[in-house]
Amino acid sequence: MVLDVINSSVLKIIEPYRKWIIENPQLLCEIENMVHCLPYFTAGHFNNSTFVSELLYSTSNLIVLFNDLLMCNEKCVNLKFSQFETKIKIWLTVVEYTEALVEISAKKLWGQTGKWFMIVVVQLFNCQYLKTNRLQNRIETHVDSYLQGTAAIAQQIAQQVLAKEKLQNQMYLWYGASIFQILKDF
């Protein structure tokens, strides 16, 4: 119940924004480019300038990804992408954009050991998703080849049935012609 209310309120906010980005792609591109420059201007101006720069860099990339997904959902409706593969690519992109921010945060909170622990966790996450994606691709390849093989077998069976029917029809014609010839000779 609560999730439905949250979901509907989020959709009420996102829908006008989605319409705006679809109607104003050039302005959106200019704003995104400006936001991408912010991390360069913050370097050295704060005590935690590397953290702030990485936070702005990650945030700007995630906003661009979000905008791209909203636009793609509208414009790429007819294209059929594997939902599983799409989700993996989105998660890997999010991890890629936030990887350095996670490392810097872990180093500030837990020191060098925490930093390396988070690096290992992020890389294990990447490996797991890539392994799952490869497994999914292999399964799809095997299913496709199985279906192609099944289609080929079905086509061969159909050809054999047609050849058999053609042979039977020829036999019936020959049989009928021979009976007709025998009757004609009497």
N, C-alpha and C positions, 0 to 999 in steps of 0.2 A: 504494500500500500504506500509506504513512504517512498520506496524506490520509484513507483509510478508517478508520484507527485514531483519528485526531483527530476525524473526523466522528461516529463511534460514541460516543466519550467525551463530546463536546459534547451529543449527543442524550440521553445518560444523565443529564446534568446538567439539561438544559432540560425534559425530560419531567415530572419531579416539580414543577418550578417552574410549568410550564404548567398542570398540574392544580390547583396551589395557587391561582393567580390566577383560574382559572375558578370555583373553589369559594368564594373570598373576595373578590369584586369590591369590596365596600364598604370592607374593610380596605385593599385595594390602593389605592383612591382616596384614602383618608386619608393613607397613606404617601406617595403621589405628591404630594399637596398640601403635605405637610410638607417634602418634598425641594425643591419649587418655591420655598419660602420661604427656603431656605438662602442663596442668593446675596444676598439683601437684608441678612442678618445679617453677612455677611463684608465688606461694603463698608467700607473705611477701617480695617480691623483688621490688614491685612497690607501689606507693602511693595508687592506686586503685586496689590493688591486688585481692580483691574479685570480682570486676567487670571484670578484665582481666581474672581471672580464669574461671568465669562463661561464659565469651565470648568465650574462647578457648574450654571449655567443650561443649557448645551449638554448636559451629561451627564444632567441630570434630564429634559430634553425627549426625548433619545434613549432613555432608559429607558421613558418613557411610550409612545413610538412602538413600541418593542420589545414592551411588554406589550399594546398595542392589536393589533399584528400577530399575536401569539400567540393572543389571544382571538378575533380575527377568523378566523383559520385554523380554530379549533374551531367557532365559531358560524355562520360564513358559508359553510359547505361547499357548500350548495345554490345559493348565488348564483354566477353566472358572470361573473367580471371578466376582462377582457383581461389576460393575463399581462404583455404588453409595457407596457400602460398602467399597470398596478400597479407594475411595477418603476420606471418613470419617476417616478411620483408619490412613491414611497419615496425615491428618490435626491434628488429636488428638496426633499423635506422634510428629509432629512439635511443637505443643503447649506444650507437656510434656517436650521436650528438651529445649525449650526457656523460660519456665515459671519462673525459678529462675532469669534468666537474665533480664526479663521484670520487675520483682519485684525490683531487685536491681537498675535498671535504673530509675524506677518510684520513688523510695525512694530518690535517688540522685537528681532528678529533682524537685520533688514536696513534698518531706518529707514523714512522716509517713502516712498522709492522702492519698497521691497519691499512696503509696505502697498498702494500703488496697483497694483503688479504683481499681487498676489494678488486685489485687487478685480476687476481686469480678467479674470483667469483664472476666478474664480468666476462672474462675469457671463457670460463666454463659455460656460462649462459650462451655466449656466441656459438661455442662448439656444439652445445646441445641443440640449439635451434638449427644450425647448419646441418647437423647430422639428421635431425628430424626432417628437414627439407629434402635432403638427398634421399632419405628413405621414402618419403612421399613421392619424389620424382621416379624412383625405381619402381615403386608399386604401380604408379600410373603408366610407366613404360611397359611393365609386365602385363598389366590389364589391357593396354592398347594392343600389344603384340598378341595376347591371348584372343582378344576380340577379332583382330585381323586374321589370326590363324583359324578361329572358329568360322569367320565369314568365308575364308578360303575353303575350309572343309565343307561348309554348307553349299558353297558354289559348286564344288566338285560333286557332291551328292546330287545336287540338282541337275548337273550335266549328265551324270550317270543315269538318273531317272529319266531324263529326256531322251538319252540315247537308247535306253531300254524300251521306252514307249515308242520311239521311232522304229526300232527293230521289230517290236510287236506289231506295229501298224504295217510295216513292210511284210511281215509274216502273214498277217491277216489278208493283206492285198494279194500276196502270192497264193495263199490257201484259197481265197475266194476266186482268184483267176483260174487256179487249177480245177476247182470244182466246176466252175463255169465251163472250162474247156472239156472236162469229162462229160458234163451234161450235153454239151454241144456235139460231142462226138457220137453220142447215142442217138 
